[in-house]
Amino acid sequence: MLRDKNLIPLSRQHQHALALCVRIDRGLQSDQVDLIAWQAEIQAIFEQEIGSHFSAEEEVLFPAASRFSELSATVEELRAEHRALRGLFRRAGSHELERTDLAVFGETLAKHIRKEERVLFEGMQKAMSAEELARLGRELDGLLKATTCLLPSATTRLRPRR
């Protein structure tokens, strides 16, 4: 299903986070992983984009979706996943993640994003009217204005700059 324009800002942020997950996976396939650099980047991304993304979902998106019985269980699952992911982000900020934890982080974040895109967003687009989605989009825009996309560091970039 084509993504409703009012959910596209969240979907773009999902793309940024999925790119991080792919880079983590590919980075872990190499022999040398700078865990400190990866954790610093994960924490910076949380501070600059994902933290406010989670807040926007929790304050606007989840309450709107919870009104529909067919989405309420999914919303509760996503809230629990946010709590677990926040714990992983916190551990990254404290440089507590080991190599296996980094893999778990990437897998967990990717699965969470796919659930939001494939289950929650699709369900909301089917259940909500165009007016409801537009109102939701205006609220999300207000909350997401200040977020920025962080680019990979020289250490976590998979390909050297040309």
Contacts in CASP RR format, 6 or more apart in sequence:
PFRMAT RR
TARGET T0000
AUTHOR 0000-0000-0000
METHOD contacts of the structure
MODEL  1
MLRDKNLIPLSRQHQHALALCVRIDRGLQSDQVDLIAWQAEIQAIFEQEI
GSHFSAEEEVLFPAASRFSELSATVEELRAEHRALRGLFRRAGSHELERT
DLAVFGETLAKHIRKEERVLFEGMQKAMSAEELARLGRELDGLLKATTCL
LPSATTRLRPRR
1 122 0 8 1.000
1 125 0 8 1.000
3 11 0 8 1.000
3 121 0 8 1.000
3 125 0 8 1.000
4 121 0 8 1.000
4 124 0 8 1.000
4 125 0 8 1.000
4 133 0 8 1.000
6 133 0 8 1.000
6 134 0 8 1.000
6 136 0 8 1.000
6 137 0 8 1.000
6 138 0 8 1.000
6 140 0 8 1.000
7 121 0 8 1.000
7 124 0 8 1.000
7 125 0 8 1.000
7 133 0 8 1.000
7 136 0 8 1.000
7 137 0 8 1.000
7 140 0 8 1.000
9 137 0 8 1.000
9 140 0 8 1.000
9 141 0 8 1.000
9 144 0 8 1.000
10 53 0 8 1.000
10 56 0 8 1.000
10 57 0 8 1.000
10 61 0 8 1.000
10 116 0 8 1.000
10 121 0 8 1.000
10 140 0 8 1.000
10 144 0 8 1.000
11 117 0 8 1.000
11 121 0 8 1.000
13 49 0 8 1.000
13 50 0 8 1.000
13 53 0 8 1.000
13 144 0 8 1.000
13 147 0 8 1.000
13 149 0 8 1.000
14 113 0 8 1.000
14 116 0 8 1.000
14 117 0 8 1.000
16 45 0 8 1.000
16 49 0 8 1.000
16 149 0 8 1.000
17 45 0 8 1.000
17 49 0 8 1.000
17 50 0 8 1.000
17 53 0 8 1.000
17 109 0 8 1.000
17 113 0 8 1.000
18 110 0 8 1.000
18 113 0 8 1.000
20 41 0 8 1.000
20 42 0 8 1.000
20 45 0 8 1.000
20 106 0 8 1.000
20 109 0 8 1.000
21 106 0 8 1.000
21 107 0 8 1.000
21 109 0 8 1.000
21 110 0 8 1.000
21 113 0 8 1.000
23 152 0 8 1.000
23 156 0 8 1.000
23 157 0 8 1.000
23 158 0 8 1.000
24 38 0 8 1.000
24 102 0 8 1.000
24 103 0 8 1.000
24 105 0 8 1.000
24 106 0 8 1.000
25 103 0 8 1.000
25 106 0 8 1.000
26 158 0 8 1.000
27 33 0 8 1.000
27 156 0 8 1.000
27 158 0 8 1.000
28 99 0 8 1.000
28 102 0 8 1.000
28 103 0 8 1.000
33 99 0 8 1.000
33 102 0 8 1.000
34 155 0 8 1.000
34 156 0 8 1.000
35 95 0 8 1.000
35 97 0 8 1.000
35 98 0 8 1.000
35 99 0 8 1.000
35 102 0 8 1.000
36 95 0 8 1.000
37 153 0 8 1.000
37 155 0 8 1.000
37 156 0 8 1.000
38 92 0 8 1.000
38 97 0 8 1.000
38 102 0 8 1.000
38 155 0 8 1.000
38 156 0 8 1.000
39 92 0 8 1.000
39 93 0 8 1.000
39 95 0 8 1.000
39 97 0 8 1.000
39 102 0 8 1.000
40 93 0 8 1.000
40 153 0 8 1.000
41 150 0 8 1.000
41 152 0 8 1.000
41 153 0 8 1.000
41 156 0 8 1.000
42 89 0 8 1.000
42 92 0 8 1.000
42 93 0 8 1.000
42 97 0 8 1.000
42 105 0 8 1.000
43 89 0 8 1.000
43 92 0 8 1.000
43 93 0 8 1.000
44 150 0 8 1.000
45 150 0 8 1.000
46 89 0 8 1.000
46 92 0 8 1.000
48 147 0 8 1.000
48 148 0 8 1.000
48 149 0 8 1.000
48 150 0 8 1.000
49 147 0 8 1.000
49 148 0 8 1.000
49 149 0 8 1.000
49 150 0 8 1.000
50 89 0 8 1.000
51 89 0 8 1.000
52 143 0 8 1.000
52 144 0 8 1.000
52 146 0 8 1.000
52 147 0 8 1.000
53 144 0 8 1.000
53 147 0 8 1.000
54 82 0 8 1.000
54 85 0 8 1.000
54 86 0 8 1.000
55 143 0 8 1.000
56 140 0 8 1.000
56 143 0 8 1.000
56 144 0 8 1.000
57 78 0 8 1.000
57 82 0 8 1.000
57 116 0 8 1.000
58 79 0 8 1.000
58 82 0 8 1.000
59 143 0 8 1.000
60 136 0 8 1.000
60 139 0 8 1.000
60 140 0 8 1.000
60 143 0 8 1.000
61 120 0 8 1.000
61 124 0 8 1.000
61 136 0 8 1.000
61 140 0 8 1.000
62 75 0 8 1.000
62 78 0 8 1.000
62 79 0 8 1.000
64 124 0 8 1.000
64 128 0 8 1.000
64 132 0 8 1.000
64 136 0 8 1.000
65 71 0 8 1.000
65 72 0 8 1.000
65 74 0 8 1.000
65 75 0 8 1.000
65 120 0 8 1.000
65 123 0 8 1.000
65 124 0 8 1.000
66 72 0 8 1.000
66 75 0 8 1.000
68 123 0 8 1.000
68 124 0 8 1.000
68 127 0 8 1.000
68 128 0 8 1.000
70 123 0 8 1.000
70 127 0 8 1.000
71 120 0 8 1.000
71 123 0 8 1.000
71 124 0 8 1.000
71 127 0 8 1.000
74 115 0 8 1.000
74 119 0 8 1.000
74 120 0 8 1.000
75 120 0 8 1.000
77 115 0 8 1.000
78 112 0 8 1.000
78 115 0 8 1.000
78 116 0 8 1.000
78 120 0 8 1.000
81 108 0 8 1.000
81 112 0 8 1.000
81 115 0 8 1.000
82 112 0 8 1.000
84 108 0 8 1.000
85 108 0 8 1.000
85 109 0 8 1.000
85 112 0 8 1.000
88 97 0 8 1.000
88 101 0 8 1.000
88 104 0 8 1.000
88 105 0 8 1.000
88 108 0 8 1.000
88 109 0 8 1.000
91 97 0 8 1.000
91 101 0 8 1.000
92 105 0 8 1.000
97 105 0 8 1.000
124 133 0 8 1.000
125 133 0 8 1.000
128 136 0 8 1.000
152 158 0 8 1.000
154 161 0 8 1.000
END
